[in-house]
Amino acid sequence: MCPWLSRVRDPARHRLASEGARHYPGLIARLNDEGFTDTGYARTGALAPAGPGDEVREIAERVGAPEAGDVTVLDPGEARRLFPPLRGDRPAVHITGAARVDGRRLRDTLLAAAERHGAGRRSGSAHVTLAGDGHWTVRVQDDLTEADAVVVAAGAWSARVLTSPGAPLPVVPQRGQIVHLRLSGADTAGWPIVLPQSDHYMLAFEDSRIVVGATRETGSGFDHRVTAGGLREVLDEAVSVAPGLADATVADVRVGFRPASLDERPLLGLVAPGLVVATGFGPSRPTSPSAVRRRSTWARTTRRARSPAEPQRSNTTSR
């Protein structure tokens, strides 16, 4: 979680991602106060190694946000002390405010917290439709719920979930192949995230595990296969930046699907009276939950209709 190094040129997208990163410390503190401590969140900092021909100080100058923490330029030896597998001939920028998140652990903790606060939980395939009386219905398997307001935040599956009349949501799955490596005996718990000057990343977890990824395969559909080309791309990139990973054990390979909008901008906002969507973020940085919360308030209070294919875009997000 380090949006401050992003090369995204759209100021609204960058602002949205920065809001997300700024929101997380407070969210984690609230969960901890309620006894939910297994959040998978840790502020480990990040390293941005320079690539061939990159000027490391230009990388540092891209940061420019107080919540990023201290930003310093490290020589190759200093960078390797923080992340030992790195190659020894590239300086790096160190950003202390960056954090890692184990998405599965945080998801489970948020669900448990929501249920404690009265949320109901249903598991299964969901379909959202507009009933004849103007209310929305949510069907999960054989369970049917009627509601005045619905928020669809189903990631790459959002277009499948929303079956109301009109044009489908312009969001498609983008496959990402991710490799989990294990460095036997290495204490990786405090290692920083590594963000090379490419679309890939590396992040370490407590159990001598380093996650490297990921491919960005637009047009993949929901194809769950691990491919030879995908593995080669991920491992070649990882070992070129951190040669010390060449002898690591491949512990797991996972496939996920990002929700990619057709114009590469998030779909966030009111699409019809009582219906909000929050999807299409692609491989972007963290989304601001406060922005989503504002949109869900609109679902309950605003009666202005929009086409399901025309939600509010990210450039409408207010601070």
Summary of the structure (lengths in Angstrom):
residues: 319
radius of gyration: 20.8
end to end distance: 19.6
largest distance: 67.2
contacts: 991
relative contact order: 0.18
helix: 30%
strand: 27%
